[in-house]
Amino acid sequence: MHSSSTKPRLSFWQLWNMSFGFFGIQFGFALQNANTSRIFSTLGANPDELPLLWLAAPATGLLVQPIIGYLSDNTWHPKWGRRRPFFFLGAVFASLALVLMPNSQSLWMAAAVLWMMDAAINVSMEPFRAFVGDKLDESQQTAGFAMQTFFIGCGAVIASLLPTIFTDYLGVSNVAPAGTIPDSVRYAFYAGGTVYLLAVLWTVFTADELPPENLEEFQRERSLSKGLGHALAEILGGFGRMPKTMVQLAYVSFFTWVGLYTMWIYTTASVAENVFGTTDATSAAYQAAGNWVGMMFAVYSGVSALAAFILPVLARLTSRKTVHMACLAIGGVSLASVFQIHDKQMLMLPMIGVGLAWASILTMPYAILAGSLPAKRMGYYMGLFNFFVVIPQIIAGVVLGFVIRHAFDGHAAKTLVLGGVSLLVAAALTVFVKDNVRRPK
């Protein structure tokens, strides 16, 4: 691939076009994060069963992202480039899954569709991280990841609000017979699938890719890398060759994603119990709580979209790891405080702190990581880093059900305190991360 010094500096609108697909991808993730527990509960799942049902998402990422990263590193087409074929294929299948999810007739079907949805979203998303490393020199990489974070925030705001928009402004029903998904949720997923596909297609057709610096050498290396056995050896062997910075970030990522996974799984049940006074997933109050959680998630996503352009400025004044540590600490305190809040309006306040943390989580670790990775294996290592995003979620998925049942007496809100503490631990571990560029330009 091109060295950092030979990569052309991109304009604002070129950064916009190459990142716009994330607007659609986040429609998929936001609808999944805000509504999956609601769908599972509506179909009969108990609170202590939710973590295991959610395991489909991180387990899929564990399998898919390193493989897609490896394949995209070894792909080149004169017209379609390296990463864009994966953007497109993932978008097609993710859009289909978004249509299927709210039409699930049983718990097992919803869990199966979640596998499909998360696999397809990961096929689209993983190459986007490597896309920044491919196209931008080091002086623009933080800005590139910040632009992605901006679109992630904007997409998540709109997607999280969709059930409320359909209910409050378009008169769509937010209740349904027992075991049936409300129309407000179904229409939100239909809209999300459409936006997902269109936004990714925008990037596919408006952004180009830099060819390998030495095409003949690239093709020779690609021919040598063919074969399932070689691919698996390369993927698994990379653990022993991870750059030191990546190892340090792995510890931070582990505790970060335990906290986030806890929030996504249990915020709906927590708000329903603590604020709306119900644990009955078939009740109108529980569905109202689900819509309110969508609004809460829209707030933290909106904050992250705005913070995306402020954090790089703060990083230039201090350092990327200082900014990340501060944002994680603020997010941890904010998430833990949800347990003490019983007024729905006041629930928006901690979401501001969570939004700051989310903006940094989506920007700073990847900017720090990109500077420590070899250009030829950018996609592979970005995919490998995802192990430290999904493994903590898998562990949390296995453990949280036991914790809520035996330690928290079935009270979901207490798990949010645990999630907040996990973010604080991640903040403390950030101190030990070595950033190769202290003051990014």
N, C-alpha and C positions, 0 to 999 in steps of 0.2 A: 504494500500500500504506500501511498505518498507519505513522505516524511512531513513532520509538523511544519518545517520551513517552506515547503512547496505548496501547501494547501492555501487556496485563495481565501481572502477574508470575505465573508458573506454579509450582504445587506440585511437590514431589519426584516424586509419582506421575504427574503430567501430563508431566514431563520423561521419566519412565520409559516411558510409553506411546508418546510421539512418537519415541523412540529405539529401541524394542524391535525394530523391523524390521531394524535393523543386526545383531542377533544372528543372524538367518537369512541375511542377505546375506554375513556373514563365514563362514558354513558353506561357501558357494560359493567365496569367495576362498581360504579356508584349504585346502580340498580341492584346489583348482587349484594353489596355490603349492607344497604339500607333495608332490603326486603326479603333476603333469603330466610332469616330466622322467622320473620313474619309468615312466610309461605309454609315453612316447615311446621310451625306451631299451628297454623290454620288447618293443616292436614293431619294434625293429631300428635305431633312430637311433644314430649315433656322437656322442661328446661334442662335437665341433666343429660338429655340425649342430643341436644343441639351441637355440642363440640364434636361429637363423633360424626354426625351428619355433615358437618362443615369440613371434615377431613378431606373430602373430595377436592376442594380448592387447592390447599397447599400440596397435597400428594401429587396432583396433576402438574403443578409448577415444578416440583422436584424432578419429575421425569422429563417434562417437555423442554424447559428452558435451556439446559445445557446441550441437549440434542439439537435444538433449533439454532442455538448459537454456533455450534460446531458446523452444522450444515450450511448456515448462511456465510460463515467464514470461507467455506470451500465452494461457494457459488459465484459465478459471474456470467451475465448475459449482456451482449452489447446494447440491447434496448432496455431490458428490465433491471439491469444492475445486479446488486448483491443482496440487499435487504428487502427491496420492494416486492419481490414475488411472495415473500412470507407475510408482509403486511396484507397483501390482497387475499391470499388463501385463508388466513386467520380471520379476516373481516367477514368473509362469506359465511363461514361456519359459525362464528360468534353471533352474527345477526340471526341465523336460523335458530340457534339455541335460545336467544332472547325471546323469540316468538313462542318457542315450545315451553319455556319454564313456567309461565303463569297459567298454562293449560294442563299442568300436571294433575292427574286424577288420583294419585296416591303418593305416599311418602317416598317409596322406593323409586318412583318415576322422577320425582323432583330431585332426589339425590343423584340419579343417573344423568339427568340433564345438566346438573351442576358440574359433573365431571366434564361433559362435553363443552359446556360454556367456558369453563376455566381453561381447558386445554386450548381452545380456539383463541381466547383472549391472549394467552401466553404466546401463541404462535405469532400474533400481531405485535405484541408489546416488546418482547425481548430484543428483536432486531432494532427497535427504535432507540434503545440505549446505546447500542453499538454504532448506530447511524451518526450520532453526535461525534463519537471518537473518530469515525471514518472521515467526516466532512470538515471538521473544524480543527484549527490549530489550537494549541493550549490556551492562548489568550482569549479565545471565544468559547471554550468548553463550558465554563460556569454559566455564561449567558445562554448557551444552547440548552443546558439542562433546566435553567430558570424558565426559558420559554416553554419547554415541555410542562413544567410545573404550573405555569399560568394556564395552559389549556386543560391540564388535569383539573385544576380548580374550577375553571369556568364550566367544563363539562359536568363535573360532579354537582355543582350548584343546581344547574337546570335539571339534571337527571334525578337528583334527590327530591326536588320539589314537584316532580311530575304527578305523583299520586294526589298531592294536595291541589295542584292546578286543575286536574281533571275533576276532583270532588267539589272544590269551592267555586270554581269559575266556569266550569263546563257542565255542571249538574250531573256528573257520572256517579253512580252509587259506590259508596265506600264500604258497604256491608254486603254479605252474601250468605246463603244457607251454609250450615255446618259442613266443613270439608271442601268448600268451594272458594276459589280466590276471587276477591272483589273485582268488579270491572275497572275500578280506578287503577289497580295494580296491573291488570292485564293490558290496558291501553298504554300505560307508562312503558311497559316492556316492548310493546309494538313500536312505539315512537322511538325508543332507544335503539332497537335493532336497525331502523331506517337511518337514523343519524350516524350510528356506528359505521355502516357501510359507506355512506356518502362522504364522511369526513376522511376516512382512510383512503378512499379513492382520490380525494383531493391531493393528498401528499403523493400518492403513487404517480399521478399524472403531471404534477407541477414541480416536483423535486427530482434532480438528477443525482447521479453518483459518480465518484471518481473511480476510474479504472485502476486495477493493480498497477503499481509502478513498473513492474517487469512482468508483462503478461505471459511470456513464454515460461518464465520461472514459476509463476503462479499455477499455470496449467500443468506443469511437470509435477509440482508438489501436490496438486489436487489429484492427479492420477495415482500417485503413490499412497494417498490417504483413503482410497476407496476400500470398501469392505467393512462389514459390520464389526468384525473382530478388531480391526485397526481403530475404528471409530470409538468403540467402547474402551479400548486401552488408552486412547488419547484423552477421553473424557474423564475416566477415573484416575489416570496418572497425573492429571493436572493438580490434584490436591497437594501432591508433594512438591509442586513447583510454584505454588502461589507466592506472589510478591509479599514482602513483609507487611506493607501497608494494607494489603487485602486481608491478611490474617488478623491484624489489629481491628480492622473494620468489621470483621466477622463477629467478634465478641459484642461489639456495639449493636450490630444488626440483630443478633439473637434476642437480646432483651427488648429491643425496640419493637420487634414484630410479635413478641408475646403480648406486649401491651396493646398493640393495635388489634390483634386477633380477638383479645378479650373484649375490647370496645365494640367491634363489629358484631360479635355474637350476642352480647348480653345487654346492649343499650336499650333495645326495644322492650325486652322483658323487665329491665330495671325501671324504665320510665313508666311502663304500664302499672307496675306494682307500687312504686314510690309516689307517683304523681297522679295517676289515673285510678288508682285503687282497685286494680283487677289483675288476676292471673288467668282469667278465662280467655283463651285465644279466639274463641268464637264470638265474643261480645263486641258490641259497637264501641265500647270504651277502649278495648284492646286495639281495635283497628284505628281508632282516633289517635292512640298512642303511637302506632306505627307511622301515621302521617306526620305526627309531631317530631318523631325521630328523623324522618326525612328532612324536615326543616332544620333540625339541629345539625345534621350532616351537611346541609347546604351552607350553613353559617361557617362551619370550619373549612369547607371547601372554598368558599368565597374569600375568607381570610387568607388561605394559602395562595390563591390566585393573585391577590394584591401583594402579599409578602414576597412572592417569587422575584419581584424586581427590586425589593428593598434589601433582601438578604445578601445579594452579591455586593452591594455597596458597603454593607456592614462588614462583609468578609474582606474587602479591600482595606478597610480601616483597621481591622484586627487580624483575624485569620479565619479560614473556613471551619476549622475544628472548634474554635471558640464560639462562633455563631451556632454551630450545630449543638454543642454542649448546652448552651443557654436555652435554645429552643426546646430541646428534649426535657430539660428540667422544668420549664414553664408548662409544657404539655403534660408532664407527669403529675404535677400538683393540680392542674386543671381537671384531668380525668378523674383523679381520686376524689375531688370535691363533689362530683355528681352524686355520690352516695348521700351527701348531707342536704341535698336540695330537694324540696317538695313543691316548689312553685314552677310551673312549666315555663313561664317567661324568664325566670332566673336561670334556667338550664342553658340559655343562649350564651351566658357569660363565660362559662368554662370552655365552650366551643371555640372562643377566640384564641385561647391558649393552645388548644388542640390543633387549631389551624396553623399557628406558627410552627408547631412541631412538625406537622404534616408537610408544610412547605419545605422545611429544612431536610426532612427525611427523603423527599423526592429529588432534592437538588445536591446538597453538600456531599453525601457519601459517594455519589456517582461521579461528581466533579473531582473529588480527591482520588477516587479509584482510577479514573481514566488516565490521570497523569502518571500512574505507576504501572500501566499495562503495556505489553508489546503490541504495536499496531496491527501486526498480522493475525493476532489472536484476540482481538478486541471483543468480538461477538462471543467467542467461547468463554472467556473469563467473565464477561458480564453475565452470561448464563450460569456459569459455575457459582458466581457470587449469590445467585438466587437460592442456592442451597441454604444459605444462612438467612434467607427470608422465609423459606417454607419449612425447614426443619423445626424451628421454634414453634411454628403454628401447629405442626403435627404433634409435637410433644404437648403443647397446650391443649390440643384437641383430645388427647388421650387422658390427660390429668384433670382438666377443669371439671368434667362431669362428676368425678369422685369428690373434688374439693367442694363444689357447690352443694352436693348431697350430704356430705359428712362433716364438713368444717363450717359451712355457712348456712346450714339448716334449710337449704333450698332457696335462700334469698339471693336472687341474681345480682342485685345492686352491689353487694359486697365484693363481687368479682372485679368491679371497676376500680376499687381501691387497689386490688392486687395488680391490675393493669397499670395504674398510675405509678406504683412502686417500681414496676419493671422498667418503665421509661426513665425513672430517676437513676436506676442502676446503669442503664445505657448511657445517660449523661455523664456519670462518673467515669465510665470506661473510656469515653471519648478523649480524656486527658492523655491517654497512652498512645493515641493514633499519631503517626508521623505523616505530615502532609508535605509532599515534595516541593510544593510551591506555597510559601507562606502568604504571599500577597498577590493573588491572581489578578491579572489585568482585566 
